[in-house]
Amino acid sequence: MKFSQIFSELLEVRNITAYKISKDTGISDSVIGYWKKGERTPTAENLIKLSNYFDVSVDYLLGVTENPEINR
């Protein structure tokens, strides 16, 4: 799966709006909109923010693994 699909699915399943993520993480609404449409991918810094926000691994966000758990 592509990042945009995974990201949109996380928003839907967790019932979180792009506005809430923007306010909680400091990532702009417009950037989040680009991600949802698949027009851009997040920077490494934003991937880490999203990983921490959703409590999933960066590998999961990037579609490298289907396991969302962070290996600690």
Predicted model as a PDB file, atoms N, CA, C, CB and O in Angstrom, pLDDT in the B-factor column:
MODEL        1                                                                  
ATOM      1  N   MET A   1       0.825  -1.186   0.000  1.00 79.00           N  
ATOM      2  CA  MET A   1       0.000   0.000   0.000  1.00 79.00           C  
ATOM      3  C   MET A   1       0.872   1.253   0.000  1.00 79.00           C  
ATOM      4  CB  MET A   1      -0.940  -0.004   1.205  1.00 79.00           C  
ATOM      5  O   MET A   1       1.987   1.244   0.522  1.00 79.00           O  
ATOM      6  N   LYS A   2       0.368   2.301  -0.575  1.00 92.00           N  
ATOM      7  CA  LYS A   2       1.073   3.568  -0.610  1.00 92.00           C  
ATOM      8  C   LYS A   2       0.850   4.339   0.683  1.00 92.00           C  
ATOM      9  CB  LYS A   2       0.625   4.398  -1.811  1.00 92.00           C  
ATOM     10  O   LYS A   2      -0.115   4.097   1.408  1.00 92.00           O  
ATOM     11  N   PHE A   3       1.767   5.282   0.962  1.00 95.00           N  
ATOM     12  CA  PHE A   3       1.648   6.101   2.164  1.00 95.00           C  
ATOM     13  C   PHE A   3       0.282   6.781   2.243  1.00 95.00           C  
ATOM     14  CB  PHE A   3       2.758   7.150   2.198  1.00 95.00           C  
ATOM     15  O   PHE A   3      -0.346   6.780   3.302  1.00 95.00           O  
ATOM     16  N   SER A   4      -0.181   7.356   1.142  1.00 95.00           N  
ATOM     17  CA  SER A   4      -1.452   8.090   1.170  1.00 95.00           C  
ATOM     18  C   SER A   4      -2.604   7.188   1.599  1.00 95.00           C  
ATOM     19  CB  SER A   4      -1.748   8.696  -0.206  1.00 95.00           C  
ATOM     20  O   SER A   4      -3.497   7.632   2.320  1.00 95.00           O  
ATOM     21  N   GLN A   5      -2.598   5.944   1.172  1.00 96.00           N  
ATOM     22  CA  GLN A   5      -3.644   5.003   1.564  1.00 96.00           C  
ATOM     23  C   GLN A   5      -3.544   4.657   3.043  1.00 96.00           C  
ATOM     24  CB  GLN A   5      -3.560   3.732   0.721  1.00 96.00           C  
ATOM     25  O   GLN A   5      -4.550   4.632   3.752  1.00 96.00           O  
ATOM     26  N   ILE A   6      -2.341   4.393   3.499  1.00 96.00           N  
ATOM     27  CA  ILE A   6      -2.122   4.041   4.906  1.00 96.00           C  
ATOM     28  C   ILE A   6      -2.510   5.212   5.804  1.00 96.00           C  
ATOM     29  CB  ILE A   6      -0.644   3.640   5.150  1.00 96.00           C  
ATOM     30  O   ILE A   6      -3.185   5.030   6.817  1.00 96.00           O  
ATOM     31  N   PHE A   7      -2.080   6.406   5.426  1.00 96.00           N  
ATOM     32  CA  PHE A   7      -2.375   7.603   6.197  1.00 96.00           C  
ATOM     33  C   PHE A   7      -3.885   7.846   6.262  1.00 96.00           C  
ATOM     34  CB  PHE A   7      -1.662   8.819   5.589  1.00 96.00           C  
ATOM     35  O   PHE A   7      -4.427   8.095   7.339  1.00 96.00           O  
ATOM     36  N   SER A   8      -4.556   7.776   5.128  1.00 95.00           N  
ATOM     37  CA  SER A   8      -6.010   7.986   5.097  1.00 95.00           C  
ATOM     38  C   SER A   8      -6.741   6.943   5.930  1.00 95.00           C  
ATOM     39  CB  SER A   8      -6.525   7.950   3.656  1.00 95.00           C  
ATOM     40  O   SER A   8      -7.723   7.253   6.604  1.00 95.00           O  
ATOM     41  N   GLU A   9      -6.261   5.713   5.879  1.00 96.00           N  
ATOM     42  CA  GLU A   9      -6.868   4.634   6.662  1.00 96.00           C  
ATOM     43  C   GLU A   9      -6.696   4.891   8.163  1.00 96.00           C  
ATOM     44  CB  GLU A   9      -6.243   3.273   6.278  1.00 96.00           C  
ATOM     45  O   GLU A   9      -7.629   4.680   8.938  1.00 96.00           O  
ATOM     46  N   LEU A  10      -5.521   5.343   8.569  1.00 96.00           N  
ATOM     47  CA  LEU A  10      -5.298   5.660   9.978  1.00 96.00           C  
ATOM     48  C   LEU A  10      -6.237   6.769  10.442  1.00 96.00           C  
ATOM     49  CB  LEU A  10      -3.838   6.071  10.211  1.00 96.00           C  
ATOM     50  O   LEU A  10      -6.790   6.701  11.540  1.00 96.00           O  
ATOM     51  N   LEU A  11      -6.414   7.780   9.614  1.00 95.00           N  
ATOM     52  CA  LEU A  11      -7.328   8.869   9.955  1.00 95.00           C  
ATOM     53  C   LEU A  11      -8.748   8.355  10.138  1.00 95.00           C  
ATOM     54  CB  LEU A  11      -7.298   9.950   8.875  1.00 95.00           C  
ATOM     55  O   LEU A  11      -9.431   8.714  11.097  1.00 95.00           O  
ATOM     56  N   GLU A  12      -9.180   7.519   9.217  1.00 95.00           N  
ATOM     57  CA  GLU A  12     -10.542   7.002   9.260  1.00 95.00           C  
ATOM     58  C   GLU A  12     -10.767   6.064  10.448  1.00 95.00           C  
ATOM     59  CB  GLU A  12     -10.861   6.279   7.965  1.00 95.00           C  
ATOM     60  O   GLU A  12     -11.735   6.213  11.193  1.00 95.00           O  
ATOM     61  N   VAL A  13      -9.871   5.107  10.614  1.00 95.00           N  
ATOM     62  CA  VAL A  13     -10.030   4.103  11.665  1.00 95.00           C  
ATOM     63  C   VAL A  13      -9.980   4.740  13.058  1.00 95.00           C  
ATOM     64  CB  VAL A  13      -8.942   3.027  11.538  1.00 95.00           C  
ATOM     65  O   VAL A  13     -10.708   4.337  13.965  1.00 95.00           O  
ATOM     66  N   ARG A  14      -9.126   5.722  13.205  1.00 95.00           N  
ATOM     67  CA  ARG A  14      -8.968   6.367  14.522  1.00 95.00           C  
ATOM     68  C   ARG A  14      -9.838   7.608  14.669  1.00 95.00           C  
ATOM     69  CB  ARG A  14      -7.512   6.744  14.749  1.00 95.00           C  
ATOM     70  O   ARG A  14      -9.793   8.291  15.693  1.00 95.00           O  
ATOM     71  N   ASN A  15     -10.627   7.893  13.644  1.00 96.00           N  
ATOM     72  CA  ASN A  15     -11.559   9.013  13.664  1.00 96.00           C  
ATOM     73  C   ASN A  15     -10.858  10.325  14.029  1.00 96.00           C  
ATOM     74  CB  ASN A  15     -12.691   8.733  14.648  1.00 96.00           C  
ATOM     75  O   ASN A  15     -11.293  11.060  14.916  1.00 96.00           O  
ATOM     76  N   ILE A  16      -9.773  10.591  13.323  1.00 95.00           N  
ATOM     77  CA  ILE A  16      -8.969  11.792  13.552  1.00 95.00           C  
ATOM     78  C   ILE A  16      -9.017  12.651  12.292  1.00 95.00           C  
ATOM     79  CB  ILE A  16      -7.491  11.427  13.927  1.00 95.00           C  
ATOM     80  O   ILE A  16      -8.889  12.145  11.178  1.00 95.00           O  
ATOM     81  N   THR A  17      -9.202  13.943  12.482  1.00 94.00           N  
ATOM     82  CA  THR A  17      -9.242  14.850  11.339  1.00 94.00           C  
ATOM     83  C   THR A  17      -7.847  15.372  11.024  1.00 94.00           C  
ATOM     84  CB  THR A  17     -10.199  16.020  11.610  1.00 94.00           C  
ATOM     85  O   THR A  17      -6.958  15.380  11.875  1.00 94.00           O  
ATOM     86  N   ALA A  18      -7.680  15.802   9.791  1.00 91.00           N  
ATOM     87  CA  ALA A  18      -6.413  16.422   9.390  1.00 91.00           C  
ATOM     88  C   ALA A  18      -6.166  17.677  10.225  1.00 91.00           C  
ATOM     89  CB  ALA A  18      -6.422  16.770   7.872  1.00 91.00           C  
ATOM     90  O   ALA A  18      -5.024  17.983  10.570  1.00 91.00           O  
ATOM     91  N   TYR A  19      -7.223  18.390  10.545  1.00 93.00           N  
ATOM     92  CA  TYR A  19      -7.107  19.598  11.370  1.00 93.00           C  
ATOM     93  C   TYR A  19      -6.517  19.269  12.742  1.00 93.00           C  
ATOM     94  CB  TYR A  19      -8.483  20.271  11.534  1.00 93.00           C  
ATOM     95  O   TYR A  19      -5.657  19.995  13.241  1.00 93.00           O  
ATOM     96  N   LYS A  20      -6.978  18.178  13.349  1.00 96.00           N  
ATOM     97  CA  LYS A  20      -6.473  17.785  14.670  1.00 96.00           C  
ATOM     98  C   LYS A  20      -4.993  17.426  14.597  1.00 96.00           C  
ATOM     99  CB  LYS A  20      -7.280  16.595  15.228  1.00 96.00           C  
ATOM    100  O   LYS A  20      -4.211  17.838  15.453  1.00 96.00           O  
ATOM    101  N   ILE A  21      -4.609  16.666  13.587  1.00 95.00           N  
ATOM    102  CA  ILE A  21      -3.198  16.316  13.430  1.00 95.00           C  
ATOM    103  C   ILE A  21      -2.366  17.574  13.260  1.00 95.00           C  
ATOM    104  CB  ILE A  21      -2.996  15.373  12.227  1.00 95.00           C  
ATOM    105  O   ILE A  21      -1.291  17.702  13.847  1.00 95.00           O  
ATOM    106  N   SER A  22      -2.863  18.497  12.461  1.00 95.00           N  
ATOM    107  CA  SER A  22      -2.151  19.744  12.231  1.00 95.00           C  
ATOM    108  C   SER A  22      -1.929  20.493  13.541  1.00 95.00           C  
ATOM    109  CB  SER A  22      -2.920  20.620  11.243  1.00 95.00           C  
ATOM    110  O   SER A  22      -0.823  20.960  13.815  1.00 95.00           O  
ATOM    111  N   LYS A  23      -2.963  20.605  14.336  1.00 96.00           N  
ATOM    112  CA  LYS A  23      -2.857  21.322  15.610  1.00 96.00           C  
ATOM    113  C   LYS A  23      -1.953  20.589  16.602  1.00 96.00           C  
ATOM    114  CB  LYS A  23      -4.244  21.517  16.221  1.00 96.00           C  
ATOM    115  O   LYS A  23      -1.205  21.220  17.349  1.00 96.00           O  
ATOM    116  N   ASP A  24      -2.025  19.263  16.607  1.00 96.00           N  
ATOM    117  CA  ASP A  24      -1.245  18.467  17.570  1.00 96.00           C  
ATOM    118  C   ASP A  24       0.232  18.347  17.202  1.00 96.00           C  
ATOM    119  CB  ASP A  24      -1.840  17.083  17.686  1.00 96.00           C  
ATOM    120  O   ASP A  24       1.085  18.217  18.080  1.00 96.00           O  
ATOM    121  N   THR A  25       0.534  18.391  15.897  1.00 96.00           N  
ATOM    122  CA  THR A  25       1.911  18.148  15.465  1.00 96.00           C  
ATOM    123  C   THR A  25       2.614  19.378  14.902  1.00 96.00           C  
ATOM    124  CB  THR A  25       1.923  17.070  14.437  1.00 96.00           C  
ATOM    125  O   THR A  25       3.841  19.403  14.805  1.00 96.00           O  
ATOM    126  N   GLY A  26       1.845  20.396  14.533  1.00 96.00           N  
ATOM    127  CA  GLY A  26       2.444  21.573  13.918  1.00 96.00           C  
ATOM    128  C   GLY A  26       2.667  21.429  12.422  1.00 96.00           C  
ATOM    129  O   GLY A  26       3.262  22.308  11.798  1.00 96.00           O  
ATOM    130  N   ILE A  27       2.200  20.336  11.842  1.00 96.00           N  
ATOM    131  CA  ILE A  27       2.302  20.119  10.400  1.00 96.00           C  
ATOM    132  C   ILE A  27       1.127  20.853   9.748  1.00 96.00           C  
ATOM    133  CB  ILE A  27       2.294  18.571  10.038  1.00 96.00           C  
ATOM    134  O   ILE A  27      -0.008  20.726  10.206  1.00 96.00           O  
ATOM    135  N   SER A  28       1.385  21.612   8.695  1.00 95.00           N  
ATOM    136  CA  SER A  28       0.326  22.435   8.102  1.00 95.00           C  
ATOM    137  C   SER A  28      -0.779  21.591   7.468  1.00 95.00           C  
ATOM    138  CB  SER A  28       0.918  23.367   7.057  1.00 95.00           C  
ATOM    139  O   SER A  28      -0.551  20.479   6.991  1.00 95.00           O  
ATOM    140  N   ASP A  29      -1.991  22.165   7.482  1.00 92.00           N  
ATOM    141  CA  ASP A  29      -3.155  21.514   6.863  1.00 92.00           C  
ATOM    142  C   ASP A  29      -2.912  21.230   5.386  1.00 92.00           C  
ATOM    143  CB  ASP A  29      -4.406  22.388   7.024  1.00 92.00           C  
ATOM    144  O   ASP A  29      -3.304  20.179   4.879  1.00 92.00           O  
ATOM    145  N   SER A  30      -2.270  22.164   4.701  1.00 94.00           N  
ATOM    146  CA  SER A  30      -2.068  21.991   3.262  1.00 94.00           C  
ATOM    147  C   SER A  30      -1.144  20.812   2.972  1.00 94.00           C  
ATOM    148  CB  SER A  30      -1.493  23.272   2.647  1.00 94.00           C  
ATOM    149  O   SER A  30      -1.377  20.060   2.025  1.00 94.00           O  
ATOM    150  N   VAL A  31      -0.106  20.647   3.772  1.00 96.00           N  
ATOM    151  CA  VAL A  31       0.812  19.509   3.594  1.00 96.00           C  
ATOM    152  C   VAL A  31       0.061  18.204   3.826  1.00 96.00           C  
ATOM    153  CB  VAL A  31       2.030  19.616   4.564  1.00 96.00           C  
ATOM    154  O   VAL A  31       0.220  17.247   3.069  1.00 96.00           O  
ATOM    155  N   ILE A  32      -0.746  18.168   4.858  1.00 95.00           N  
ATOM    156  CA  ILE A  32      -1.532  16.967   5.160  1.00 95.00           C  
ATOM    157  C   ILE A  32      -2.483  16.660   4.004  1.00 95.00           C  
ATOM    158  CB  ILE A  32      -2.328  17.148   6.481  1.00 95.00           C  
ATOM    159  O   ILE A  32      -2.681  15.498   3.652  1.00 95.00           O  
ATOM    160  N   GLY A  33      -3.061  17.691   3.424  1.00 94.00           N  
ATOM    161  CA  GLY A  33      -3.933  17.501   2.259  1.00 94.00           C  
ATOM    162  C   GLY A  33      -3.195  16.891   1.080  1.00 94.00           C  
ATOM    163  O   GLY A  33      -3.730  16.015   0.400  1.00 94.00           O  
ATOM    164  N   TYR A  34      -1.981  17.341   0.831  1.00 95.00           N  
ATOM    165  CA  TYR A  34      -1.169  16.757  -0.237  1.00 95.00           C  
ATOM    166  C   TYR A  34      -0.896  15.273   0.031  1.00 95.00           C  
ATOM    167  CB  TYR A  34       0.159  17.524  -0.379  1.00 95.00           C  
ATOM    168  O   TYR A  34      -0.942  14.450  -0.884  1.00 95.00           O  
ATOM    169  N   TRP A  35      -0.615  14.945   1.280  1.00 96.00           N  
ATOM    170  CA  TRP A  35      -0.364  13.536   1.624  1.00 96.00           C  
ATOM    171  C   TRP A  35      -1.595  12.684   1.354  1.00 96.00           C  
ATOM    172  CB  TRP A  35       0.051  13.403   3.102  1.00 96.00           C  
ATOM    173  O   TRP A  35      -1.498  11.604   0.771  1.00 96.00           O  
ATOM    174  N   LYS A  36      -2.754  13.175   1.781  1.00 93.00           N  
ATOM    175  CA  LYS A  36      -3.990  12.411   1.599  1.00 93.00           C  
ATOM    176  C   LYS A  36      -4.283  12.158   0.130  1.00 93.00           C  
ATOM    177  CB  LYS A  36      -5.163  13.141   2.239  1.00 93.00           C  
ATOM    178  O   LYS A  36      -4.799  11.100  -0.229  1.00 93.00           O  
ATOM    179  N   LYS A  37      -3.955  13.125  -0.724  1.00 93.00           N  
ATOM    180  CA  LYS A  37      -4.192  12.989  -2.163  1.00 93.00           C  
ATOM    181  C   LYS A  37      -3.081  12.209  -2.862  1.00 93.00           C  
ATOM    182  CB  LYS A  37      -4.328  14.362  -2.797  1.00 93.00           C  
ATOM    183  O   LYS A  37      -3.202  11.873  -4.040  1.00 93.00           O  
ATOM    184  N   GLY A  38      -2.008  11.922  -2.145  1.00 93.00           N  
ATOM    185  CA  GLY A  38      -0.892  11.198  -2.746  1.00 93.00           C  
ATOM    186  C   GLY A  38      -0.014  12.071  -3.618  1.00 93.00           C  
ATOM    187  O   GLY A  38       0.755  11.560  -4.432  1.00 93.00           O  
ATOM    188  N   GLU A  39      -0.118  13.389  -3.457  1.00 95.00           N  
ATOM    189  CA  GLU A  39       0.668  14.308  -4.271  1.00 95.00           C  
ATOM    190  C   GLU A  39       2.070  14.544  -3.715  1.00 95.00           C  
ATOM    191  CB  GLU A  39      -0.054  15.622  -4.392  1.00 95.00           C  
ATOM    192  O   GLU A  39       2.969  14.968  -4.441  1.00 95.00           O  
ATOM    193  N   ARG A  40       2.248  14.273  -2.450  1.00 94.00           N  
ATOM    194  CA  ARG A  40       3.555  14.408  -1.811  1.00 94.00           C  
ATOM    195  C   ARG A  40       3.710  13.325  -0.758  1.00 94.00           C  
ATOM    196  CB  ARG A  40       3.727  15.815  -1.181  1.00 94.00           C  
ATOM    197  O   ARG A  40       2.735  12.724  -0.307  1.00 94.00           O  
ATOM    198  N   THR A  41       4.960  13.092  -0.376  1.00 93.00           N  
ATOM    199  CA  THR A  41       5.236  12.185   0.733  1.00 93.00           C  
ATOM    200  C   THR A  41       5.923  12.987   1.845  1.00 93.00           C  
ATOM    201  CB  THR A  41       6.128  10.971   0.270  1.00 93.00           C  
ATOM    202  O   THR A  41       6.581  13.991   1.572  1.00 93.00           O  
ATOM    203  N   PRO A  42       5.772  12.550   3.079  1.00 96.00           N  
ATOM    204  CA  PRO A  42       6.344  13.309   4.188  1.00 96.00           C  
ATOM    205  C   PRO A  42       7.869  13.254   4.230  1.00 96.00           C  
ATOM    206  CB  PRO A  42       5.791  12.797   5.488  1.00 96.00           C  
ATOM    207  O   PRO A  42       8.493  12.306   3.753  1.00 96.00           O  
ATOM    208  N   THR A  43       8.442  14.289   4.810  1.00 97.00           N  
ATOM    209  CA  THR A  43       9.881  14.301   5.065  1.00 97.00           C  
ATOM    210  C   THR A  43      10.178  13.298   6.181  1.00 97.00           C  
ATOM    211  CB  THR A  43      10.381  15.741   5.449  1.00 97.00           C  
ATOM    212  O   THR A  43       9.266  12.809   6.847  1.00 97.00           O  
ATOM    213  N   ALA A  44      11.436  13.006   6.373  1.00 97.00           N  
ATOM    214  CA  ALA A  44      11.830  12.097   7.454  1.00 97.00           C  
ATOM    215  C   ALA A  44      11.364  12.643   8.808  1.00 97.00           C  
ATOM    216  CB  ALA A  44      13.366  11.890   7.458  1.00 97.00           C  
ATOM    217  O   ALA A  44      10.874  11.897   9.655  1.00 97.00           O  
ATOM    218  N   GLU A  45      11.523  13.945   8.993  1.00 97.00           N  
ATOM    219  CA  GLU A  45      11.106  14.573  10.252  1.00 97.00           C  
ATOM    220  C   GLU A  45       9.603  14.395  10.488  1.00 97.00           C  
ATOM    221  CB  GLU A  45      11.465  16.071  10.246  1.00 97.00           C  
ATOM    222  O   GLU A  45       9.178  14.088  11.601  1.00 97.00           O  
ATOM    223  N   ASN A  46       8.805  14.589   9.438  1.00 97.00           N  
ATOM    224  CA  ASN A  46       7.355  14.434   9.585  1.00 97.00           C  
ATOM    225  C   ASN A  46       6.947  12.974   9.727  1.00 97.00           C  
ATOM    226  CB  ASN A  46       6.641  15.051   8.395  1.00 97.00           C  
ATOM    227  O   ASN A  46       5.960  12.679  10.401  1.00 97.00           O  
ATOM    228  N   LEU A  47       7.674  12.064   9.113  1.00 97.00           N  
ATOM    229  CA  LEU A  47       7.391  10.639   9.312  1.00 97.00           C  
ATOM    230  C   LEU A  47       7.573  10.260  10.775  1.00 97.00           C  
ATOM    231  CB  LEU A  47       8.304   9.772   8.419  1.00 97.00           C  
ATOM    232  O   LEU A  47       6.782   9.498  11.332  1.00 97.00           O  
ATOM    233  N   ILE A  48       8.606  10.790  11.384  1.00 96.00           N  
ATOM    234  CA  ILE A  48       8.849  10.502  12.802  1.00 96.00           C  
ATOM    235  C   ILE A  48       7.728  11.092  13.654  1.00 96.00           C  
ATOM    236  CB  ILE A  48      10.225  11.067  13.252  1.00 96.00           C  
ATOM    237  O   ILE A  48       7.249  10.443  14.584  1.00 96.00           O  
ATOM    238  N   LYS A  49       7.305  12.320  13.340  1.00 96.00           N  
ATOM    239  CA  LYS A  49       6.182  12.934  14.072  1.00 96.00           C  
ATOM    240  C   LYS A  49       4.926  12.077  13.949  1.00 96.00           C  
ATOM    241  CB  LYS A  49       5.903  14.362  13.545  1.00 96.00           C  
ATOM    242  O   LYS A  49       4.238  11.826  14.939  1.00 96.00           O  
ATOM    243  N   LEU A  50       4.633  11.632  12.737  1.00 97.00           N  
ATOM    244  CA  LEU A  50       3.438  10.813  12.519  1.00 97.00           C  
ATOM    245  C   LEU A  50       3.551   9.459  13.200  1.00 97.00           C  
ATOM    246  CB  LEU A  50       3.195  10.621  11.030  1.00 97.00           C  
ATOM    247  O   LEU A  50       2.575   8.953  13.755  1.00 97.00           O  
ATOM    248  N   SER A  51       4.734   8.875  13.159  1.00 95.00           N  
ATOM    249  CA  SER A  51       4.971   7.600  13.819  1.00 95.00           C  
ATOM    250  C   SER A  51       4.686   7.712  15.320  1.00 95.00           C  
ATOM    251  CB  SER A  51       6.418   7.133  13.579  1.00 95.00           C  
ATOM    252  O   SER A  51       4.031   6.851  15.907  1.00 95.00           O  
ATOM    253  N   ASN A  52       5.186   8.775  15.919  1.00 95.00           N  
ATOM    254  CA  ASN A  52       4.945   8.993  17.346  1.00 95.00           C  
ATOM    255  C   ASN A  52       3.481   9.320  17.619  1.00 95.00           C  
ATOM    256  CB  ASN A  52       5.836  10.118  17.871  1.00 95.00           C  
ATOM    257  O   ASN A  52       2.913   8.851  18.605  1.00 95.00           O  
ATOM    258  N   TYR A  53       2.878  10.109  16.765  1.00 96.00           N  
ATOM    259  CA  TYR A  53       1.484  10.515  16.943  1.00 96.00           C  
ATOM    260  C   TYR A  53       0.537   9.312  16.897  1.00 96.00           C  
ATOM    261  CB  TYR A  53       1.091  11.532  15.867  1.00 96.00           C  
ATOM    262  O   TYR A  53      -0.340   9.167  17.749  1.00 96.00           O  
ATOM    263  N   PHE A  54       0.726   8.460  15.899  1.00 96.00           N  
ATOM    264  CA  PHE A  54      -0.144   7.289  15.733  1.00 96.00           C  
ATOM    265  C   PHE A  54       0.352   6.061  16.493  1.00 96.00           C  
ATOM    266  CB  PHE A  54      -0.269   6.951  14.266  1.00 96.00           C  
ATOM    267  O   PHE A  54      -0.348   5.051  16.568  1.00 96.00           O  
ATOM    268  N   ASP A  55       1.552   6.147  17.052  1.00 94.00           N  
ATOM    269  CA  ASP A  55       2.180   5.027  17.750  1.00 94.00           C  
ATOM    270  C   ASP A  55       2.303   3.805  16.835  1.00 94.00           C  
ATOM    271  CB  ASP A  55       1.375   4.667  19.008  1.00 94.00           C  
ATOM    272  O   ASP A  55       1.948   2.686  17.204  1.00 94.00           O  
ATOM    273  N   VAL A  56       2.817   4.061  15.637  1.00 95.00           N  
ATOM    274  CA  VAL A  56       3.097   3.004  14.665  1.00 95.00           C  
ATOM    275  C   VAL A  56       4.524   3.199  14.170  1.00 95.00           C  
ATOM    276  CB  VAL A  56       2.069   3.025  13.471  1.00 95.00           C  
ATOM    277  O   VAL A  56       5.117   4.259  14.374  1.00 95.00           O  
ATOM    278  N   SER A  57       5.069   2.190  13.525  1.00 94.00           N  
ATOM    279  CA  SER A  57       6.434   2.296  13.017  1.00 94.00           C  
ATOM    280  C   SER A  57       6.476   3.102  11.720  1.00 94.00           C  
ATOM    281  CB  SER A  57       7.029   0.900  12.791  1.00 94.00           C  
ATOM    282  O   SER A  57       5.486   3.177  10.992  1.00 94.00           O  
ATOM    283  N   VAL A  58       7.611   3.693  11.446  1.00 94.00           N  
ATOM    284  CA  VAL A  58       7.822   4.393  10.183  1.00 94.00           C  
ATOM    285  C   VAL A  58       7.709   3.395   9.027  1.00 94.00           C  
ATOM    286  CB  VAL A  58       9.211   5.105  10.167  1.00 94.00           C  
ATOM    287  O   VAL A  58       7.162   3.720   7.972  1.00 94.00           O  
ATOM    288  N   ASP A  59       8.218   2.198   9.226  1.00 94.00           N  
ATOM    289  CA  ASP A  59       8.107   1.161   8.194  1.00 94.00           C  
ATOM    290  C   ASP A  59       6.643   0.896   7.836  1.00 94.00           C  
ATOM    291  CB  ASP A  59       8.779  -0.141   8.668  1.00 94.00           C  
ATOM    292  O   ASP A  59       6.314   0.701   6.666  1.00 94.00           O  
ATOM    293  N   TYR A  60       5.777   0.888   8.831  1.00 95.00           N  
ATOM    294  CA  TYR A  60       4.348   0.690   8.576  1.00 95.00           C  
ATOM    295  C   TYR A  60       3.792   1.851   7.751  1.00 95.00           C  
ATOM    296  CB  TYR A  60       3.568   0.554   9.909  1.00 95.00           C  
ATOM    297  O   TYR A  60       3.070   1.633   6.778  1.00 95.00           O  
ATOM    298  N   LEU A  61       4.126   3.075   8.134  1.00 96.00           N  
ATOM    299  CA  LEU A  61       3.647   4.251   7.396  1.00 96.00           C  
ATOM    300  C   LEU A  61       4.096   4.226   5.936  1.00 96.00           C  
ATOM    301  CB  LEU A  61       4.145   5.533   8.068  1.00 96.00           C  
ATOM    302  O   LEU A  61       3.362   4.664   5.051  1.00 96.00           O  
ATOM    303  N   LEU A  62       5.291   3.718   5.688  1.00 94.00           N  
ATOM    304  CA  LEU A  62       5.829   3.674   4.335  1.00 94.00           C  
ATOM    305  C   LEU A  62       5.393   2.438   3.546  1.00 94.00           C  
ATOM    306  CB  LEU A  62       7.325   3.726   4.392  1.00 94.00           C  
ATOM    307  O   LEU A  62       5.712   2.313   2.364  1.00 94.00           O  
ATOM    308  N   GLY A  63       4.670   1.533   4.189  1.00 93.00           N  
ATOM    309  CA  GLY A  63       4.193   0.337   3.503  1.00 93.00           C  
ATOM    310  C   GLY A  63       5.221  -0.762   3.390  1.00 93.00           C  
ATOM    311  O   GLY A  63       5.049  -1.696   2.606  1.00 93.00           O  
ATOM    312  N   VAL A  64       6.300  -0.665   4.170  1.00 91.00           N  
ATOM    313  CA  VAL A  64       7.346  -1.689   4.137  1.00 91.00           C  
ATOM    314  C   VAL A  64       6.875  -2.948   4.858  1.00 91.00           C  
ATOM    315  CB  VAL A  64       8.650  -1.158   4.777  1.00 91.00           C  
ATOM    316  O   VAL A  64       7.240  -4.062   4.481  1.00 91.00           O  
ATOM    317  N   THR A  65       6.064  -2.763   5.896  1.00 86.00           N  
ATOM    318  CA  THR A  65       5.529  -3.881   6.655  1.00 86.00           C  
ATOM    319  C   THR A  65       4.046  -3.647   6.915  1.00 86.00           C  
ATOM    320  CB  THR A  65       6.300  -4.068   7.985  1.00 86.00           C  
ATOM    321  O   THR A  65       3.577  -2.509   6.937  1.00 86.00           O  
ATOM    322  N   GLU A  66       3.330  -4.723   7.107  1.00 86.00           N  
ATOM    323  CA  GLU A  66       1.907  -4.616   7.452  1.00 86.00           C  
ATOM    324  C   GLU A  66       1.707  -4.590   8.960  1.00 86.00           C  
ATOM    325  CB  GLU A  66       1.119  -5.779   6.841  1.00 86.00           C  
ATOM    326  O   GLU A  66       0.588  -4.403   9.438  1.00 86.00           O  
ATOM    327  N   ASN A  67       2.783  -4.775   9.703  1.00 78.00           N  
ATOM    328  CA  ASN A  67       2.731  -4.772  11.156  1.00 78.00           C  
ATOM    329  C   ASN A  67       2.952  -3.339  11.670  1.00 78.00           C  
ATOM    330  CB  ASN A  67       3.794  -5.747  11.746  1.00 78.00           C  
ATOM    331  O   ASN A  67       4.040  -2.787  11.508  1.00 78.00           O  
ATOM    332  N   PRO A  68       1.929  -2.741  12.286  1.00 81.00           N  
ATOM    333  CA  PRO A  68       2.071  -1.362  12.731  1.00 81.00           C  
ATOM    334  C   PRO A  68       2.911  -1.190  14.000  1.00 81.00           C  
ATOM    335  CB  PRO A  68       0.722  -0.785  12.959  1.00 81.00           C  
ATOM    336  O   PRO A  68       3.278  -0.069  14.353  1.00 81.00           O  
ATOM    337  N   GLU A  69       3.213  -2.284  14.678  1.00 78.00           N  
ATOM    338  CA  GLU A  69       3.917  -2.189  15.955  1.00 78.00           C  
ATOM    339  C   GLU A  69       5.365  -1.712  15.783  1.00 78.00           C  
ATOM    340  CB  GLU A  69       3.899  -3.542  16.658  1.00 78.00           C  
ATOM    341  O   GLU A  69       6.058  -2.049  14.823  1.00 78.00           O  
ATOM    342  N   ILE A  70       5.770  -0.923  16.751  1.00 69.00           N  
ATOM    343  CA  ILE A  70       7.142  -0.430  16.780  1.00 69.00           C  
ATOM    344  C   ILE A  70       8.002  -1.459  17.506  1.00 69.00           C  
ATOM    345  CB  ILE A  70       7.231   0.972  17.474  1.00 69.00           C  
ATOM    346  O   ILE A  70       7.672  -1.855  18.624  1.00 69.00           O  
ATOM    347  N   ASN A  71       9.090  -1.895  16.895  1.00 63.00           N  
ATOM    348  CA  ASN A  71       9.992  -2.847  17.535  1.00 63.00           C  
ATOM    349  C   ASN A  71      10.898  -2.089  18.497  1.00 63.00           C  
ATOM    350  CB  ASN A  71      10.832  -3.629  16.478  1.00 63.00           C  
ATOM    351  O   ASN A  71      11.740  -1.291  18.086  1.00 63.00           O  
ATOM    352  N   ARG A  72      10.711  -2.352  19.765  1.00 53.00           N  
ATOM    353  CA  ARG A  72      11.507  -1.662  20.785  1.00 53.00           C  
ATOM    354  C   ARG A  72      12.411  -2.609  21.485  1.00 53.00           C  
ATOM    355  CB  ARG A  72      10.626  -0.969  21.789  1.00 53.00           C  
ATOM    356  O   ARG A  72      13.157  -2.206  22.377  1.00 53.00           O  
TER     357      ARG A  72                                                      
ENDMDL                                                                          
END                                                                             
